[in-house]
Amino acid sequence: KQEVTQIPAALSVPEGENLVLNCSFTDSAIYNLQWFRQDPGKGLTSLLLIQSSQREQTSGRLNASLDKSSGRSTLYIAASQPGDSATYLCAVSTSGGSYIPTFGRGTSLIVHP
Amino acid sequence: DADVTQTPRNRITKTGKRIMLECSQTKGHDRMYWYRQDPGLGLRLIYYSFDVKDINKGEISDGYSVSRQAQAKFSLSLESAIPNQTALYFCATSGNRFEQFFGPGTRLTVL
């Protein structure tokens, strides 16, 4: 059974810092990995989707990398801003799991001015 | 307009009442899902449907039922609500890239 872990559970940084959020998974036979952002009490917004054949995806100040062999993905946020404050979740899908994603519990990020 | 919509957005009800949460999507996706989110427990899958005729239980289906009325509509029912069903409920869809898209959520409180 796939297990997804996100460390740290919470992070507080000053504005302007570059930061890295981590996601690890136990079954490396993944189909894809998706990063989401969730604001308090709101729905999940898809940030980046990485297919198993890809090593990274970029969108604006966000860059997500994937290393299947080590069971890890990182989400890099450049020049963080207070508006980046949210919870970031990763989700991993495998073909053996009917492509239903397994979610991590998220990293709660606060960027203070 | 949002691709995945949920109604109602907020609902307060009493123990024992029957509740229906509705989800509609305009993305043309075959797959639809219902999750609940609780603080400290993350997202948990309640039911999922791969097409109109295919409905499957998730990890926490007890106390819930679903109906897939059309490709675009997937409803979740609580036959007799209890307080520990108080949570944030999300509907999601996915297409042939298996990328998930979420609705805005329904905050349900059972008194």
HADDOCK unambig.tbl for C-alpha pairs under 7 A between the chains (distance, minus, plus):
assign (segid A and resid 42 and name CA) (segid B and resid 104 and name CA) 5.86 0.50 0.50
assign (segid A and resid 42 and name CA) (segid B and resid 105 and name CA) 6.57 0.50 0.50
assign (segid A and resid 43 and name CA) (segid B and resid 102 and name CA) 6.25 0.50 0.50
assign (segid A and resid 43 and name CA) (segid B and resid 103 and name CA) 5.99 0.50 0.50
assign (segid A and resid 43 and name CA) (segid B and resid 104 and name CA) 4.33 0.50 0.50
assign (segid A and resid 43 and name CA) (segid B and resid 105 and name CA) 5.64 0.50 0.50
assign (segid A and resid 44 and name CA) (segid B and resid 102 and name CA) 5.78 0.50 0.50
assign (segid A and resid 45 and name CA) (segid B and resid 102 and name CA) 6.97 0.50 0.50
assign (segid A and resid 46 and name CA) (segid B and resid 101 and name CA) 6.82 0.50 0.50
assign (segid A and resid 99 and name CA) (segid B and resid 98 and name CA) 6.54 0.50 0.50
assign (segid A and resid 103 and name CA) (segid B and resid 43 and name CA) 6.73 0.50 0.50
assign (segid A and resid 105 and name CA) (segid B and resid 42 and name CA) 4.93 0.50 0.50
